[in-house]
Amino acid sequence: MPQIFPMNWLTMTLFLLIIFFLIKTNIYFFKMNKMTFNKKFNNFLKMKKVFKW
């Protein structure tokens, strides 16, 4: 019985770390896309601002 709790805790922490890593990689990928397609992204942001305000 004592082994079940630490294993569960370890799996939870690993799962959270993997999720965090995936989020960070997605943000990095998004930034790279923003750098490569800067003009398109700026136009998209302008359109969004016009639509919102």
Biopython code that builds the backbone (N, CA, C, O; Angstrom):
import numpy as np
from Bio.PDB.StructureBuilder import StructureBuilder

atoms = [
    (1, "MET", "N", (0.810, -1.232, 0.000)),
    (1, "MET", "CA", (0.000, 0.000, 0.000)),
    (1, "MET", "C", (0.844, 1.282, 0.000)),
    (1, "MET", "O", (0.496, 2.221, -0.716)),
    (2, "PRO", "N", (1.925, 1.362, 0.764)),
    (2, "PRO", "CA", (2.672, 2.639, 0.791)),
    (2, "PRO", "C", (3.268, 3.032, -0.569)),
    (2, "PRO", "O", (3.512, 4.212, -0.817)),
    (3, "GLN", "N", (3.502, 2.051, -1.445)),
    (3, "GLN", "CA", (4.114, 2.370, -2.740)),
    (3, "GLN", "C", (3.128, 3.038, -3.706)),
    (3, "GLN", "O", (3.548, 3.713, -4.645)),
    (4, "ILE", "N", (1.849, 2.859, -3.487)),
    (4, "ILE", "CA", (0.852, 3.386, -4.426)),
    (4, "ILE", "C", (0.848, 4.919, -4.394)),
    (4, "ILE", "O", (0.784, 5.556, -5.445)),
    (5, "PHE", "N", (0.914, 5.507, -3.217)),
    (5, "PHE", "CA", (0.824, 6.969, -3.128)),
    (5, "PHE", "C", (2.006, 7.679, -3.793)),
    (5, "PHE", "O", (1.781, 8.581, -4.599)),
    (6, "PRO", "N", (3.265, 7.308, -3.490)),
    (6, "PRO", "CA", (4.378, 7.979, -4.159)),
    (6, "PRO", "C", (4.373, 7.786, -5.675)),
    (6, "PRO", "O", (4.720, 8.699, -6.425)),
    (7, "MET", "N", (3.980, 6.603, -6.117)),
    (7, "MET", "CA", (3.915, 6.368, -7.555)),
    (7, "MET", "C", (2.885, 7.297, -8.199)),
    (7, "MET", "O", (3.135, 7.892, -9.247)),
    (8, "ASN", "N", (1.746, 7.407, -7.562)),
    (8, "ASN", "CA", (0.709, 8.294, -8.072)),
    (8, "ASN", "C", (1.206, 9.744, -8.079)),
    (8, "ASN", "O", (0.985, 10.470, -9.049)),
    (9, "TRP", "N", (1.868, 10.161, -7.012)),
    (9, "TRP", "CA", (2.400, 11.525, -6.921)),
    (9, "TRP", "C", (3.429, 11.774, -8.015)),
    (9, "TRP", "O", (3.424, 12.828, -8.650)),
    (10, "LEU", "N", (4.314, 10.801, -8.236)),
    (10, "LEU", "CA", (5.335, 10.934, -9.284)),
    (10, "LEU", "C", (4.699, 11.030, -10.667)),
    (10, "LEU", "O", (5.107, 11.849, -11.490)),
    (11, "THR", "N", (3.721, 10.208, -10.911)),
    (11, "THR", "CA", (3.059, 10.250, -12.219)),
    (11, "THR", "C", (2.359, 11.592, -12.428)),
    (11, "THR", "O", (2.387, 12.147, -13.526)),
    (12, "MET", "N", (1.737, 12.107, -11.377)),
    (12, "MET", "CA", (1.063, 13.401, -11.469)),
    (12, "MET", "C", (2.060, 14.512, -11.768)),
    (12, "MET", "O", (1.816, 15.358, -12.628)),
    (13, "THR", "N", (3.194, 14.510, -11.049)),
    (13, "THR", "CA", (4.208, 15.549, -11.260)),
    (13, "THR", "C", (4.786, 15.454, -12.672)),
    (13, "THR", "O", (4.991, 16.471, -13.334)),
    (14, "LEU", "N", (5.045, 14.235, -13.126)),
    (14, "LEU", "CA", (5.570, 14.050, -14.486)),
    (14, "LEU", "C", (4.556, 14.535, -15.521)),
    (14, "LEU", "O", (4.918, 15.179, -16.506)),
    (15, "PHE", "N", (3.311, 14.225, -15.292)),
    (15, "PHE", "CA", (2.248, 14.658, -16.202)),
    (15, "PHE", "C", (2.173, 16.184, -16.271)),
    (15, "PHE", "O", (2.054, 16.760, -17.353)),
    (16, "LEU", "N", (2.243, 16.832, -15.101)),
    (16, "LEU", "CA", (2.205, 18.296, -15.055)),
    (16, "LEU", "C", (3.416, 18.899, -15.751)),
    (16, "LEU", "O", (3.292, 19.882, -16.481)),
    (17, "LEU", "N", (4.589, 18.308, -15.524)),
    (17, "LEU", "CA", (5.811, 18.799, -16.169)),
    (17, "LEU", "C", (5.727, 18.664, -17.686)),
    (17, "LEU", "O", (6.141, 19.560, -18.421)),
    (18, "ILE", "N", (5.193, 17.548, -18.142)),
    (18, "ILE", "CA", (5.041, 17.336, -19.587)),
    (18, "ILE", "C", (4.084, 18.378, -20.176)),
    (18, "ILE", "O", (4.343, 18.932, -21.244)),
    (19, "ILE", "N", (2.990, 18.636, -19.481)),
    (19, "ILE", "CA", (2.030, 19.643, -19.944)),
    (19, "ILE", "C", (2.697, 21.017, -20.002)),
    (19, "ILE", "O", (2.538, 21.751, -20.977)),
    (20, "PHE", "N", (3.447, 21.357, -18.945)),
    (20, "PHE", "CA", (4.143, 22.642, -18.897)),
    (20, "PHE", "C", (5.134, 22.765, -20.047)),
    (20, "PHE", "O", (5.214, 23.808, -20.696)),
    (21, "PHE", "N", (5.889, 21.697, -20.296)),
    (21, "PHE", "CA", (6.866, 21.690, -21.383)),
    (21, "PHE", "C", (6.183, 21.863, -22.740)),
    (21, "PHE", "O", (6.671, 22.593, -23.602)),
    (22, "LEU", "N", (5.055, 21.186, -22.916)),
    (22, "LEU", "CA", (4.313, 21.306, -24.176)),
    (22, "LEU", "C", (3.804, 22.730, -24.376)),
    (22, "LEU", "O", (3.846, 23.258, -25.487)),
    (23, "ILE", "N", (3.323, 23.352, -23.297)),
    (23, "ILE", "CA", (2.843, 24.735, -23.384)),
    (23, "ILE", "C", (3.995, 25.665, -23.762)),
    (23, "ILE", "O", (3.843, 26.540, -24.614)),
    (24, "LYS", "N", (5.154, 25.465, -23.116)),
    (24, "LYS", "CA", (6.313, 26.308, -23.416)),
    (24, "LYS", "C", (6.753, 26.138, -24.864)),
    (24, "LYS", "O", (7.069, 27.119, -25.538)),
    (25, "THR", "N", (6.775, 24.905, -25.344)),
    (25, "THR", "CA", (7.185, 24.657, -26.727)),
    (25, "THR", "C", (6.181, 25.282, -27.698)),
    (25, "THR", "O", (6.570, 25.825, -28.732)),
    (26, "ASN", "N", (4.891, 25.205, -27.364)),
    (26, "ASN", "CA", (3.876, 25.809, -28.223)),
    (26, "ASN", "C", (4.033, 27.321, -28.276)),
    (26, "ASN", "O", (3.884, 27.925, -29.338)),
    (27, "ILE", "N", (4.335, 27.940, -27.132)),
    (27, "ILE", "CA", (4.553, 29.388, -27.096)),
    (27, "ILE", "C", (5.781, 29.750, -27.930)),
    (27, "ILE", "O", (5.771, 30.741, -28.661)),
    (28, "TYR", "N", (6.835, 28.948, -27.820)),
    (28, "TYR", "CA", (8.049, 29.196, -28.596)),
    (28, "TYR", "C", (7.763, 29.065, -30.090)),
    (28, "TYR", "O", (8.212, 29.884, -30.892)),
    (29, "PHE", "N", (7.019, 28.035, -30.452)),
    (29, "PHE", "CA", (6.659, 27.825, -31.853)),
    (29, "PHE", "C", (5.808, 28.987, -32.367)),
    (29, "PHE", "O", (5.979, 29.436, -33.500)),
    (30, "PHE", "N", (4.907, 29.462, -31.541)),
    (30, "PHE", "CA", (4.067, 30.594, -31.917)),
    (30, "PHE", "C", (4.912, 31.847, -32.132)),
    (30, "PHE", "O", (4.671, 32.603, -33.073)),
    (31, "LYS", "N", (5.901, 32.069, -31.263)),
    (31, "LYS", "CA", (6.795, 33.214, -31.414)),
    (31, "LYS", "C", (7.607, 33.106, -32.701)),
    (31, "LYS", "O", (7.802, 34.098, -33.403)),
    (32, "MET", "N", (8.077, 31.899, -33.006)),
    (32, "MET", "CA", (8.829, 31.695, -34.243)),
    (32, "MET", "C", (7.953, 32.009, -35.455)),
    (32, "MET", "O", (8.402, 32.665, -36.395)),
    (33, "ASN", "N", (6.726, 31.549, -35.433)),
    (33, "ASN", "CA", (5.793, 31.849, -36.523)),
    (33, "ASN", "C", (5.552, 33.347, -36.632)),
    (33, "ASN", "O", (5.469, 33.887, -37.736)),
    (34, "LYS", "N", (5.440, 34.012, -35.504)),
    (34, "LYS", "CA", (5.234, 35.451, -35.481)),
    (34, "LYS", "C", (6.423, 36.171, -36.120)),
    (34, "LYS", "O", (6.246, 37.140, -36.857)),
    (35, "MET", "N", (7.624, 35.693, -35.834)),
    (35, "MET", "CA", (8.821, 36.300, -36.406)),
    (35, "MET", "C", (8.883, 36.076, -37.918)),
    (35, "MET", "O", (9.247, 36.981, -38.669)),
    (36, "THR", "N", (8.529, 34.880, -38.357)),
    (36, "THR", "CA", (8.621, 34.558, -39.781)),
    (36, "THR", "C", (7.504, 35.244, -40.567)),
    (36, "THR", "O", (7.750, 35.795, -41.640)),
    (37, "PHE", "N", (6.268, 35.213, -40.034)),
    (37, "PHE", "CA", (5.128, 35.824, -40.717)),
    (37, "PHE", "C", (4.703, 37.076, -39.957)),
    (37, "PHE", "O", (3.578, 37.172, -39.467)),
    (38, "ASN", "N", (5.623, 38.028, -39.869)),
    (38, "ASN", "CA", (5.373, 39.210, -39.045)),
    (38, "ASN", "C", (4.295, 40.099, -39.658)),
    (38, "ASN", "O", (3.395, 40.557, -38.953)),
    (39, "LYS", "N", (4.377, 40.343, -40.953)),
    (39, "LYS", "CA", (3.420, 41.246, -41.599)),
    (39, "LYS", "C", (2.008, 40.677, -41.552)),
    (39, "LYS", "O", (1.053, 41.388, -41.238)),
    (40, "LYS", "N", (1.882, 39.403, -41.863)),
    (40, "LYS", "CA", (0.566, 38.764, -41.821)),
    (40, "LYS", "C", (-0.016, 38.814, -40.416)),
    (40, "LYS", "O", (-1.198, 39.096, -40.224)),
    (41, "PHE", "N", (0.839, 38.534, -39.439)),
    (41, "PHE", "CA", (0.363, 38.527, -38.052)),
    (41, "PHE", "C", (-0.062, 39.929, -37.616)),
    (41, "PHE", "O", (-1.071, 40.091, -36.930)),
    (42, "ASN", "N", (0.715, 40.949, -38.018)),
    (42, "ASN", "CA", (0.364, 42.325, -37.668)),
    (42, "ASN", "C", (-0.966, 42.720, -38.301)),
    (42, "ASN", "O", (-1.796, 43.368, -37.665)),
    (43, "ASN", "N", (-1.162, 42.328, -39.545)),
    (43, "ASN", "CA", (-2.441, 42.609, -40.207)),
    (43, "ASN", "C", (-3.591, 41.925, -39.482)),
    (43, "ASN", "O", (-4.666, 42.499, -39.312)),
    (44, "PHE", "N", (-3.348, 40.695, -39.061)),
    (44, "PHE", "CA", (-4.371, 39.957, -38.332)),
    (44, "PHE", "C", (-4.700, 40.653, -37.014)),
    (44, "PHE", "O", (-5.869, 40.755, -36.642)),
    (45, "LEU", "N", (-3.670, 41.135, -36.303)),
    (45, "LEU", "CA", (-3.889, 41.837, -35.040)),
    (45, "LEU", "C", (-4.658, 43.130, -35.279)),
    (45, "LEU", "O", (-5.555, 43.468, -34.507)),
    (46, "LYS", "N", (-4.317, 43.855, -36.338)),
    (46, "LYS", "CA", (-5.033, 45.090, -36.654)),
    (46, "LYS", "C", (-6.505, 44.801, -36.932)),
    (46, "LYS", "O", (-7.389, 45.512, -36.455)),
    (47, "MET", "N", (-6.753, 43.761, -37.700)),
    (47, "MET", "CA", (-8.134, 43.376, -37.987)),
    (47, "MET", "C", (-8.877, 43.022, -36.702)),
    (47, "MET", "O", (-10.036, 43.393, -36.515)),
    (48, "LYS", "N", (-8.194, 42.302, -35.828)),
    (48, "LYS", "CA", (-8.819, 41.925, -34.551)),
    (48, "LYS", "C", (-9.133, 43.168, -33.728)),
    (48, "LYS", "O", (-10.209, 43.274, -33.140)),
    (49, "LYS", "N", (-8.186, 44.112, -33.687)),
    (49, "LYS", "CA", (-8.406, 45.332, -32.900)),
    (49, "LYS", "C", (-9.578, 46.124, -33.466)),
    (49, "LYS", "O", (-10.419, 46.624, -32.719)),
    (50, "VAL", "N", (-9.626, 46.231, -34.776)),
    (50, "VAL", "CA", (-10.735, 46.955, -35.408)),
    (50, "VAL", "C", (-12.057, 46.262, -35.103)),
    (50, "VAL", "O", (-13.063, 46.913, -34.821)),
    (51, "PHE", "N", (-12.041, 44.943, -35.163)),
    (51, "PHE", "CA", (-13.269, 44.193, -34.894)),
    (51, "PHE", "C", (-13.697, 44.322, -33.435)),
    (51, "PHE", "O", (-14.885, 44.439, -33.137)),
    (52, "LYS", "N", (-12.723, 44.299, -32.531)),
    (52, "LYS", "CA", (-13.057, 44.358, -31.099)),
    (52, "LYS", "C", (-13.510, 45.755, -30.693)),
    (52, "LYS", "O", (-14.522, 45.907, -30.009)),
    (53, "TRP", "N", (-12.765, 46.776, -31.111)),
    (53, "TRP", "CA", (-13.078, 48.132, -30.634)),
    (53, "TRP", "C", (-14.028, 48.813, -31.623)),
    (53, "TRP", "O", (-14.418, 49.961, -31.413)),
]
sb = StructureBuilder()
sb.init_structure("model")
sb.init_model(0)
sb.init_chain("A")
sb.init_seg("    ")
for serial, (resi, resn, name, xyz) in enumerate(atoms, 1):
    if name == "N":
        sb.init_residue(resn, " ", resi, " ")
    sb.init_atom(name, np.array(xyz, "f"), 0.0, 1.0, " ", f" {name:<3s}", serial, name[0])
structure = sb.get_structure()
